[in-house]
Amino acid sequence: MTEAALVPLLGRIADALERLSPEGGAAPDLAAADAFVWHAESGRLAPVAEVSHVALPLLRGIDRVTGILLENTRRFAEGLPANNALLWGARGMGKSSLVKAVHAQIAAERPGALALVEIHREDIGSLPGLLALLRGAGRRFVLFCDDLSFDGSDTTYKSLKAVLEGGLEGRPENVVFYATSNRRHLMPRDMIENERSTAINPAEAVEEKVSLSDRFGLWLGFHNCDQATYFEMVEGYAAHFGLDVEPDALRRQANEWSVTRGARSGRVAWQFVQDLAGRLGRKLNGRDGAA
């Protein structure tokens, strides 16, 4: 092929590649919504028109951690120092629901001051790029990662450690990181024990992995609830949604439901209330229950 014929061919190839590549250069509109989802593959923040959440007063049995997280987030929204938070513990006791409910409460108190940005577990390695977009923006952001944990040879936890406290730039002052996990140290016990048994220096190897959770200034524990708290959750939902059931009958049905599930939690209470509302022919408002 002659040079004269090659030049226009290369030009067409370049044009085709440009059309296929994601749009770049345009700064995201960080005032477009109060919540966003981070799409790492395209480097894009997608606005969320309405966050599905539970009203804060409906989250029962977790009053202490609710107060701590609400106060930490309120200070952060006011421009004061605040800590990263790790919400860990029992399944279905309201960890992710609390983060969304607290954000909704602060958004109502201080409109436009605080945005919630969800990042998926598998995209943790893209955190530096996300922080580059948020750094210096005119509002504050809570980065939220639900069900955060690390297994086996996964080394992305090192990126998270650097973002939370290390690195030359450090965490932007307009960003805090909230994560939920069933594990206090974000890693399974067998993974930690394997490091202890195979590493040249077991203490240092274990310390490197366990120290990730130390980057969170707040550790908020969620524990399995007793029957009284479970009934309180069910009764709170029933009153909120106007489900008119005699109290003894409500408790009896709720107890039977929990027995079939083999657990009591906020999630189980919400699932029972959905079933109850369906049997009564009543519509709920579409908000999520505890998770």
SVG drawing of the C-alpha trace seen along z (x, -y; Angstrom):
<svg xmlns="http://www.w3.org/2000/svg" viewBox="-57 -26 68 48">
<polyline fill="none" stroke="black" stroke-width="0.4" points="0.0,0.0 1.3,-3.4 1.8,-6.2 -0.8,-8.3 -3.4,-5.5 -2.3,-4.8 -2.8,-8.3 -6.6,-8.5 -7.0,-4.9 -5.2,-5.9 -7.4,-8.9 -10.6,-6.8 -9.2,-4.4 -8.5,-7.4 -12.0,-8.8 -13.6,-5.4 -11.5,-5.0 -12.5,-8.5 -16.2,-7.7 -15.9,-4.5 -14.0,-6.0 -16.0,-7.4 -16.5,-11.2 -13.9,-13.0 -13.0,-16.4 -16.4,-17.4 -16.5,-17.9 -19.3,-16.2 -22.2,-18.3 -21.7,-17.6 -24.8,-19.8 -27.1,-17.7 -28.3,-15.5 -27.8,-14.6 -26.6,-11.1 -24.5,-9.5 -23.3,-6.1 -19.6,-5.8 -19.1,-3.9 -15.4,-3.0 -15.3,-1.6 -16.3,-5.0 -15.0,-7.2 -18.5,-8.7 -20.7,-9.8 -24.3,-8.9 -26.8,-11.0 -29.6,-9.3 -32.8,-11.2 -34.2,-9.6 -32.4,-7.5 -34.4,-4.6 -34.2,-4.9 -36.0,-4.3 -36.9,-7.3 -34.4,-7.5 -37.0,-7.1 -38.0,-3.7 -34.6,-2.2 -35.1,-0.6 -32.7,1.1 -29.6,-0.8 -30.1,-4.1 -26.5,-4.4 -24.8,-3.9 -27.4,-6.0 -26.6,-9.0 -22.9,-8.6 -23.1,-8.4 -25.6,-11.2 -23.5,-13.5 -20.3,-12.6 -22.1,-13.2 -23.7,-16.5 -20.3,-17.9 -18.9,-16.9 -21.7,-18.6 -21.0,-21.7 -17.4,-21.8 -15.9,-20.5 -13.5,-17.5 -15.1,-14.0 -14.0,-10.4 -14.3,-7.6 -16.8,-5.0 -16.9,-1.2 -20.4,0.2 -19.8,3.9 -21.7,6.8 -24.9,8.9 -26.7,9.2 -29.9,7.4 -29.6,5.1 -29.6,1.8 -26.0,1.0 -26.6,-0.2 -30.1,-1.6 -28.5,-3.7 -26.0,-5.3 -28.8,-6.2 -31.2,-7.4 -28.5,-9.6 -27.7,-11.1 -31.4,-11.8 -31.7,-13.5 -28.7,-15.8 -29.9,-16.6 -33.2,-17.7 -31.4,-19.8 -28.8,-21.4 -30.1,-21.2 -27.3,-20.8 -24.5,-20.6 -23.9,-16.8 -23.9,-14.2 -23.8,-10.5 -21.6,-8.6 -21.9,-4.8 -18.8,-2.9 -19.1,0.8 -16.7,3.2 -15.1,4.4 -14.3,0.7 -12.2,-0.1 -9.1,-0.2 -10.5,-3.2 -10.8,-5.3 -7.9,-7.6 -9.6,-8.6 -12.9,-9.2 -11.2,-11.4 -9.6,-13.4 -13.1,-14.3 -14.4,-15.2 -11.3,-17.1 -11.9,-20.8 -15.6,-20.6 -18.0,-23.1 -19.8,-20.5 -19.0,-17.6 -19.3,-13.9 -19.9,-10.7 -18.3,-7.8 -20.3,-4.7 -19.3,-1.1 -21.7,1.6 -20.6,5.1 -16.9,4.3 -14.6,7.3 -11.4,8.8 -10.6,12.5 -7.7,14.6 -5.1,12.9 -7.1,9.7 -4.7,6.8 -7.0,3.9 -7.2,3.3 -3.8,1.7 -5.3,-1.0 -8.0,-1.6 -5.5,-2.0 -3.5,-4.6 -6.7,-6.5 -8.0,-6.6 -4.9,-7.9 -1.8,-7.5 -0.4,-8.8 1.1,-12.2 -2.3,-14.0 -4.2,-12.0 -8.0,-12.0 -9.6,-15.3 -11.1,-17.3 -14.5,-17.3 -14.7,-13.5 -15.4,-10.9 -15.6,-7.1 -18.4,-5.0 -18.3,-1.2 -20.5,1.7 -19.2,5.2 -20.1,8.4 -16.5,8.5 -14.9,6.2 -11.4,6.5 -12.8,6.8 -11.1,10.1 -12.1,13.7 -10.4,15.3 -9.0,18.1 -7.3,15.5 -5.6,14.0 -4.6,17.4 -3.1,18.4 -1.0,15.2 0.1,16.1 1.2,19.6 2.9,19.0 4.5,15.5 8.2,15.1 7.3,12.6 3.8,13.7 3.2,10.7 4.0,8.1 1.9,9.9 -1.2,10.1 -0.7,6.5 -0.7,5.3 -4.1,6.8 -5.8,6.1 -4.6,2.5 -6.9,1.6 -9.8,1.3 -7.7,-1.0 -8.0,-3.6 -11.7,-4.0 -12.0,-6.4 -15.4,-5.0 -16.2,-1.3 -19.9,-0.9 -21.0,2.6 -24.4,4.1 -25.6,7.1 -28.4,9.6 -31.6,8.3 -33.7,9.8 -37.4,10.5 -38.5,7.3 -36.5,5.2 -37.8,7.3 -41.4,6.6 -40.5,2.9 -39.3,2.9 -42.4,4.6 -44.8,2.4 -42.9,-0.8 -43.3,0.2 -47.0,1.2 -47.8,-2.1 -45.9,-4.1 -47.7,-2.5 -51.1,-2.4 -51.4,1.4 -54.3,1.9 -53.7,5.2 -54.5,6.0 -51.2,5.9 -51.3,9.5 -52.1,10.8 -49.3,8.7 -46.8,10.0 -47.9,13.6 -47.7,13.4 -44.3,11.6 -43.0,14.3 -44.1,17.1 -42.5,15.3 -39.1,15.0 -39.3,18.7 -39.6,19.7 -36.6,17.5 -34.6,18.7 -33.6,15.1 -34.7,11.8 -33.4,8.6 -34.5,5.4 -34.5,7.0 -36.7,9.9 -39.1,7.4 -39.4,5.5 -40.0,8.6 -42.8,9.6 -44.4,6.1 -44.3,6.4 -46.0,9.8 -48.6,8.4 -49.3,5.4 -49.9,7.7 -52.3,9.8 -54.2,6.7 -54.3,5.4 -52.3,2.3 -49.6,0.5 -46.4,-0.6 -44.5,-3.7 -41.7,-1.8 -39.0,-2.6 -36.4,0.1 -36.3,1.8 -33.3,2.4 -30.3,4.1"/>
</svg>
